[in-house]
């Protein structure tokens, strides 16, 4: 009888002991989490805080309340530690907070961006919802910087919808994201054909032309020859076309186009300026004569200077008269220049040796250096003529 009573009593004791053990484990875990959190707050260095955050993350969802505190902390180092701690498990509220940090907290932009991109497929629904409801263009553009490539399906769908919306205000933004799309396995942009289909769209045309010039090949050359032969295309479009001509056209084709631009009697200095910079190695008597004329008569000093410099490789004594004028000039004020857009375009082309001297002191120094080259070449030509 006594043994049977004890048998009934033992399970109750076991349950109590088990409960106490579990309670002690939970309590110990909570104490450890709180201690880790407090240690992060007290530690001075960011690197050390981030190491401690990884330890805090090992408690996974149990540490979520402390991670939320870190993400809302006044000290941005602690917020960064909170992002690190959140990286090892999923929690919807914490993910929402990190999206909020990305859009509103410039001190943690890099860390929150990495967090979101590393799990973009899991967070894509949240991203799409945020993107669709965002009205401010700048903030919408910032959100596109989170998109990974190749673009996941849900995100791709909303970008295509924006692009197809003829009166939409975000069409250029959507196109510029699709232009960056890349499939590493296929080594191509999966949207290539779709992007090209918008070449006649007046809003998107410039972006499409630039995309084709950057990502296309010599098979696309007819597109750019047509642009250069058209009077309706903009200066920027024709400038991009010049770069395609430089990269893909035969030397004979390049000369024809260069000569046509230089002999154009209309007021087209910006395009002539770009052509001189983009096609500096082409030689012909027609080119020489036109450069000589520009160096002597063009009202813009930057045009006269660029043309004179382009004449130096000819090593021709007939160029003496072409170089005399600019060799004796003093630098004019930069405000007189009508080539600002042309200079900006050339800068984007990354032409070696080209300097856009926004600083006045540097601009004057560069003018003096170029004028010295011209004067030295003049001395050489005059000696050669006298012999």
N, C-alpha and C positions, 0 to 999 in steps of 0.2 A: 504493500500500500504506500509506504513512504517513498519507494523508488518511483512508483507511478506519479506521485505528486511532484517529485523532483523533475520527472520528465516533462511535465506540463510547465514547470517553472523555468526550466533552462531556455526554451525558445524566447520567453519574454526577456530574460536577462540578455540573451544574444542580440535581440533587436535593439535593446537599450544601448548596449555597447556599440553596436554598429552605428546607431544614430549619433552617439557621442563622437565616434571616430570621424564620421562624415562631417559633422558640425565643426569639429576641430580642423579638418582639412580645408573646409570652405573658409573658415575664419582665418586660418593661416594664409590661404591664398589671397584673401582680401587684404590682409595686413601687408603681404608681400607686394601686391599691386600698388597699394597706397604708398608704401615705402619707396617703390621704384618711381612713382609719379613725383613724390616730394624730392627725390634725389635729382630728377630731371630739372625741377624748378631751381634747386640750389646750385647745380653745376654751372660753371661760368662759360665754358667753351662750347661752341656749336657742335664740333665733331664729337665731343664726349656726350652731349645731349642726345645726338642721333644714335650713338651706340647704345645708350640706356633705353632709348625708345624701342629698339629692336628687341631688347629683353622684355619690355612691357608688352610688346605685341605677342609674345609667346603664350600669354594668357588668353589670347584670342578675344572672343566676344565678352568674356568676363571683364576685360579691361576697357570696354567701350566707354564707360562713364568717365574714366580718366582721360581717355583720348579726346573725348568731346571737350573736356576742360582745357586740354592743351591747344586744341584747334581754335578756341575762343580766347586764348591768353593774350594779354597786351604785348608781351614780348614775342617778336616775330620768330626768334630762334626756337621758342617753345612751340609755336605753331608749325614750324618746319618739322620739329621732332614728332609732333602729333601726326603729321602726314606720313612720316616714316613708320610710325607705330601702326597706322591704319593699313599699311600696304600688304599685310599678311592674312587678312580675312575680310569677309564682305559684311557690310552694315549699311543699310540704305540711308539712314540719317547722316552717318559720317560721310558717305559719298556725296550727298546733297550739299553738305557743308564744304567739302573740298571743291566742288563746282563753284560754289559761292566765293571761296577764296580765290579761285582762278580769275573770276571776273571782277572782283572788287579789291583784292589785296596784292598790290604790285610787289610786295616784299617776299611773297611766297609763290609767285607766278611759275617759276621754273619747276619747283618741286610738285606743285599741284598739277601742272601740265604732264609731267612724267608719270604721276600717279594715274591720271585719267587715260593717257595713251597706252600705258602698260596693260590696262584692262578695258580698252575701248569697246571691244566686242560685247563684253558684259554690261557696259554702261551706255551702249549705243541708244537704247530707248530713251534714257534720261537726256542724252545729248540732243537727239532729234526733237524732243519736247522743248528743251531750252531754246534751241535754234529757231524753231517755228514760232515761238512766242516772243522772241527778242525783236524789238522794233528799232532800236538804235543801231545805225549802220556800223559805227566803230566797234561796238560790243559784239555785233554779229560777225564782223571780220575777225575779231579776236577768237571767237568760238571756232572759226574754220581752221585756226592754227592747231587745234586739237585732233583734227582728222588724220587718221593713219592711211597708208597706201599699201596695196590697192584699196580703194574706197569701199567700205562695207556696204551691203545692199540697201539697208534702210536710209543711210546717209546719201548714197548715190541717187536714190529715188527722189529725195527732196531737192537735191541740187539740180537734177534734170528738170524737175517741175518748175523751179525758179527760172531756169534758162529758157524754157519754152513759154514762159509767161511774157508776152510781147510788151506789156506795159509795166512789168515788174521793175522795182527799183534796185533789186539785188542781182540782176542778170550778169553784170560784169564780175561781181564777187563770185558767183557760182561758176562762171566759166574759168576764172583764174584758178579755182580749186581743181576743176576737171583737167585743166592743162597740166597740173602737177601729178596727176594720177599716173601710177606706174606699176606694172606687173613684173616683178623681178624674175619670175619663171619664163615669161614670154619675152622679156627685155623690151617691152613696148608699152605705149599708152593705150589701154583698151578702149579709150574714147576718141582715138585719133580721127576716125572717119566722121564721127558725130561733130567734133570740134570744127573740122574743115568745112562742114556743111553750112556753117554760119559766116563764111567769108563775105557774103553779100549783105549781111546784116549791118546797117549803118552804126549801130551802137557797139557792136562786138568786132567789127571788121579789123581794126588796128591790132587788137589782141590776137586774133586768128592769124593775121599776116606775120606777126612777130613769132607766134608759135611755130608756124610752118618754116620760117627762116631758121629758127633755132633747132627744131627737131626733124626737119625734112632732109632732102638730099637733092642732088643735081636734077633729078626728074621733075622737081618743082620749079626749075628755072623759068619756064614759060610764064608762070604766074607773075614773077617779079619783072620780067621784061615787059609784060603787058602793063604793069603798074607804072613803070618808068615812062612808057609811051603814052600814058593817059594824062590829060590835063586836069582831070577831075579828082585824082587822088591827092591826099593831103601831103604836106611836106614830110611828116613823120613816116607815112607809109612809103614814100619814095626813098627816104633815107634808109629804111630797113631793106628796101629792094636793092639799094646800092651795095649793102653788105652781102646780100645773096649773090649779086653779080661778081663781087670780089672773090667769093668762096667757090662758086660753081661754074662761072662762064669761062670760055676760052679767052686767051689774051686778045685775040682779034675782036671778039665780041665786046670785051671790056673797053677797048680803045674806041670803038664806034659809039658806045654809050657815053663815055667820058667826053669825047669831042663834041657830041651833041649837046651835052649839058653846058660845057664851056662856051660854045658858040651861040647859045640861046641869048637873044637880045633883050628878053624881058627881064624885069627886076627879080632875079632869082638867086640873089647872093647866098642865102642860107644853104640851098642845095649845092651850089658851086663850092662853097666852103667845105661841106661834108665830102663831096667828091674828091677834092684836093687832099683831104685827110685820109680817106678810105682807099684811094687808088694812087698812092704816091709813086709807084714804080713804073707806071706806064709812060712811054716816050713816043712822041711823033712830032713832026713839024707843026701840025695844026695845034696840038696841045701846047707846044712851046710858045707859039705866037699868041695864043689866047692868054696864057699865063703872063706873058710879057705885057700885054695890053692891060690886064687887071692890075698888075704891079705898078703901072704908071698912072692909070686913070681912075681906078675905082675909088669912090668917095670914102670907103670904109678902110681905116688903117689896118685892121686885122686881116682883111682880105688882101690888101697890098703886101703885107708882111708874109702871109702864108703862101701867096703866089711866088714871091721873090725867093723864099726858101725852097720851094718846089723846083725852081729853075737851076739851083746850084748843081745838081747831078748832071745837067746837060753838058757842062764844061764847054760852052759855046761863047765865043767872043761877041757874037751878035746880042748877047744878053747884057752887055755892059750898060747900054742905054736903059734897059729894063730895071736895073738894080740901083741906078744912081739916085732916084727920088727917095726910096725908102731908106737908103743908107745915110741920108742927111737929115731925116726927120727927127723931131722930138716926140716923145710919147704923148698921145692924146688922152683925154679923160675917158674912162671906161664907159661913162654914161652915154657916149655917142654911138656905142656899138649897137647894131641891129641884129647881132648874131647870137643872142643869148640862147635861143632855142636850139640853134645849130650846135653850139658849144656843148649844151646839155646832152644832145643826141650823141655826139662824138664820144663824150665821156662814158656813156653806157656801152659803147662798142669796145672799150678797153684797149684802145690803140696805144701801143708802146711809145713812150716818149712824149705823148701829148699831155700838156699841163693846163689845167683850168685854174688860173691864178686868181682866186677870189680875193685873196689878200693883196692889197694895192702894192705893198712893198715887194712882194714876190713877183707880181705882174710886171713891175718896172724892171726888176732884175732880169726876168726872162726876156723882156723886150731888148734890153741891152745885150744880152748874150746872143740872141738871134741876129741883132743888127751887127754885132761883131763878126759873126760868121759871114754875113753878106759882104761886109767891108773887106774882110780877108780874101774872099773869093773875087771881089772886084779887083783887088791889087794883083791877084794871080792872072786874071783875064787880061788886064791891061799890059802886064809884062809879056804874056803870050802873044798879044796883038802886036806889040812893039818889035818882037823878034823876027 
